[in-house]
Amino acid sequence: MNPRWLKTLKEYIEALLVAVVLALIIRAFVVQAFKIPSGSMLETLQIGDQLLVSKFHYGIRVPFTNKILIPVHEPERDDVIVFEYPFNDKLDANRPQLKDVDFVKRIVGLPGDTVEIRAKEVFVNGQKVTGPYVQHVREDIEQNSLPEDHPPITVDPAAYFDHCEDTSSVCRAKRDWMPPITVPEGKYFVMGDNRDESFDSRFWGFVSRESIRGKAMIIYWSWTGPTNIRWERLGRLIH
């Protein structure tokens, strides 16, 4: 083989390896792409939006772990975050596809906050949560809170957050009502902006600080297919 060709091939291989290493470093420490698969964050995020998530925003982690090595910012209320779904082997037995899956939701309650839901209205520390991002698409409101025999949150939070995700009266009640609950240290209460169609902290509890991948920052691409690119959404910052 021609020595010049060997030299050129070696240079290409070295450049490729460097590019791969840099891509892995960037993905691990700086930024990660995330695609919106559902409508739980409508209208803020559309199905088919592709986001850049800042992994550096909340701190630098030890490689291949969830341990934060150098903290930068703490998560704040109203941040839109990407996190690993808190999979429970028993309660999510019929949803194995959610294991090791990342979700995107908005932070509603910080550690120490008291969160309550009354007839779909969310209250944090006694103050009603409002914002242009909140959406309700169903007019029905479950008239009764949880059945009398349902474990109250003050007895066993693990029993209250039973991961229900169907159209039963109990699940609709959890969608529309929640007794006051204090968010534990190191945990966050999150909800989808599309409140009536979001599988979130109302059903499965809290997100741990270690599970947060990063803060959603910008939409870099958005489409529903090759013939429907949503140009007006490209470059839109996420609030």
C-alpha positions in Angstrom: 0.0 0.0 0.0 1.2 3.5 -0.8 2.9 5.1 2.3 1.2 8.4 1.5 -2.2 6.7 1.6 -1.3 5.0 4.9 -0.4 8.4 6.3 -3.7 9.9 5.1 -5.7 7.0 6.5 -3.9 7.3 9.9 -4.7 11.0 10.0 -8.4 10.4 9.3 -8.6 7.7 12.0 -6.9 10.0 14.5 -9.3 12.8 13.7 -12.2 10.5 14.0 -11.1 9.2 17.4 -10.5 12.8 18.7 -14.0 13.8 17.4 -15.6 10.8 19.2 -13.8 11.5 22.5 -14.7 15.2 22.3 -18.4 14.2 21.6 -18.4 11.9 24.6 -16.9 14.5 26.9 -19.4 17.2 25.7 -22.3 14.8 26.2 -21.1 13.7 29.6 -20.3 17.2 31.0 -21.7 20.0 28.9 -24.8 19.4 26.7 -27.1 16.6 25.7 -29.8 16.3 23.0 -33.3 15.3 24.1 -36.4 14.7 21.9 -39.9 15.4 23.2 -41.9 12.1 22.7 -45.3 13.1 24.3 -47.6 16.0 24.9 -47.2 16.3 28.7 -45.4 19.7 28.3 -47.8 21.3 25.8 -47.9 24.1 24.8 -44.4 24.9 26.0 -42.9 21.9 24.3 -44.4 20.2 21.2 -44.1 16.5 20.2 -41.1 16.4 17.9 -39.2 19.3 19.5 -35.5 18.5 20.0 -33.8 20.2 22.9 -30.3 21.0 24.0 -30.0 20.2 27.7 -27.3 21.9 29.7 -25.7 19.3 31.9 -23.1 21.8 33.2 -25.8 24.1 34.6 -26.4 22.1 37.8 -22.8 21.0 38.3 -20.1 18.7 37.0 -20.5 15.0 37.8 -18.1 12.2 38.4 -18.0 10.3 35.1 -20.5 7.5 34.8 -22.1 8.3 38.1 -24.8 10.6 39.5 -22.5 12.1 42.1 -22.0 15.9 41.7 -18.3 16.7 41.8 -18.5 20.5 41.4 -21.8 22.2 42.0 -22.7 25.2 39.9 -26.4 26.2 40.3 -29.2 24.6 42.3 -32.4 23.8 40.5 -35.0 26.6 40.9 -38.7 26.7 40.8 -40.1 26.9 37.2 -36.9 25.3 35.7 -37.7 22.9 32.9 -35.5 19.9 33.7 -34.6 16.5 32.2 -34.3 13.7 34.7 -34.3 9.9 35.0 -37.7 8.6 35.8 -37.9 7.1 39.3 -38.6 3.6 38.2 -40.1 1.3 40.8 -39.7 -2.4 40.1 -43.0 -3.3 41.8 -45.2 -0.3 41.0 -44.0 -0.1 37.4 -44.0 -3.8 36.7 -46.4 -3.2 33.8 -44.3 -0.4 32.4 -40.8 -1.9 31.9 -40.2 0.4 29.0 -39.8 3.3 31.5 -36.7 1.9 33.1 -33.7 4.1 32.5 -35.9 6.6 30.6 -35.5 10.3 30.8 -38.5 12.6 31.4 -38.9 16.4 31.0 -41.1 18.3 33.4 -41.2 21.7 35.2 -40.1 22.1 38.8 -43.1 23.2 41.0 -41.8 22.4 44.5 -38.4 22.8 46.0 -37.0 21.0 49.0 -39.0 22.3 52.1 -41.9 23.6 50.0 -45.4 22.6 50.8 -47.4 21.6 47.7 -51.2 21.2 47.6 -53.7 20.7 44.7 -57.3 21.8 45.0 -59.6 21.1 42.1 -56.7 21.3 39.6 -55.3 24.5 41.1 -51.8 24.1 42.5 -50.6 25.9 45.6 -47.1 26.2 46.9 -46.6 27.4 50.4 -50.2 28.6 50.3 -49.8 30.7 47.2 -51.6 29.8 44.0 -49.2 28.8 41.1 -50.0 30.7 38.0 -48.2 31.2 34.7 -48.8 31.4 31.0 -47.4 27.9 30.6 -50.1 26.1 32.5 -52.6 24.3 30.3 -55.8 22.4 31.1 -57.4 20.5 28.2 -60.2 18.7 30.1 -63.1 20.5 31.7 -64.0 17.7 34.1 -62.9 17.9 37.7 -63.2 14.9 39.9 -65.6 16.1 42.6 -64.3 13.9 45.4 -60.8 13.7 46.7 -59.3 10.3 47.4 -61.5 7.6 48.8 -61.6 7.4 52.6 -59.7 4.1 52.6 -56.8 5.4 50.5 -53.6 5.8 52.5 -53.1 9.5 53.3 -49.7 11.0 52.5 -49.0 11.7 56.2 -49.1 7.9 56.8 -46.9 6.5 54.1 -45.8 8.6 51.1 -44.8 5.5 49.3 -48.3 4.2 49.6 -49.8 7.5 48.4 -47.7 7.7 45.3 -48.9 4.5 43.8 -47.9 5.3 40.1 -51.5 5.0 39.0 -51.9 6.0 35.3 -55.4 5.1 34.1 -58.8 6.7 33.9 -60.2 5.4 37.2 -61.8 7.7 39.7 -58.8 7.3 42.0 -56.4 8.4 39.3 -58.6 11.3 38.3 -58.7 12.3 41.9 -54.9 12.4 42.1 -54.8 14.4 39.0 -57.1 17.1 40.5 -56.5 16.9 44.2 -53.6 16.4 46.5 -53.4 17.0 50.3 -50.6 19.3 51.5 -47.2 17.6 51.2 -43.8 18.9 52.2 -41.0 18.2 49.7 -38.1 16.4 51.4 -34.6 17.6 51.4 -32.8 16.7 48.2 -36.1 16.2 46.3 -38.2 18.1 43.9 -41.9 18.0 42.9 -42.4 18.3 39.2 -45.4 18.6 36.9 -46.1 18.8 33.2 -47.4 22.1 31.8 -50.2 20.1 30.2 -51.6 19.3 33.6 -54.5 17.1 32.6 -52.3 14.8 30.5 -49.1 14.5 32.4 -47.7 11.5 34.4 -45.7 13.4 37.0 -45.1 13.9 40.7 -48.8 13.7 41.5 -48.6 10.0 40.8 -45.1 8.8 41.4 -43.6 11.2 43.9 -40.4 13.2 43.9 -37.3 13.6 41.7 -34.0 13.3 43.5 -31.3 15.8 43.0 -29.0 13.1 41.7 -31.5 12.0 39.0 -31.6 15.4 37.3 -29.7 15.3 34.1 -29.8 19.0 33.3 -31.8 22.1 32.5 -33.6 22.3 29.1 -32.2 25.4 27.4 -33.1 25.7 23.7 -35.0 24.1 20.9 -32.5 23.4 18.1 -34.9 21.4 15.8 -38.6 20.7 15.6 -40.6 18.7 13.1 -43.4 16.1 12.8 -41.8 14.7 9.6 -39.7 15.7 6.6 -42.6 17.7 5.2 -43.4 19.6 8.3 -40.5 21.4 9.8 -41.5 24.0 12.4 -39.0 26.7 11.4 -40.5 29.2 13.8 -39.6 27.1 16.8 -35.9 26.7 16.0 -33.7 28.6 18.4 -36.5 29.2 20.8 -35.3 29.5 24.5 -37.2 27.4 27.0 -38.9 29.2 29.8 
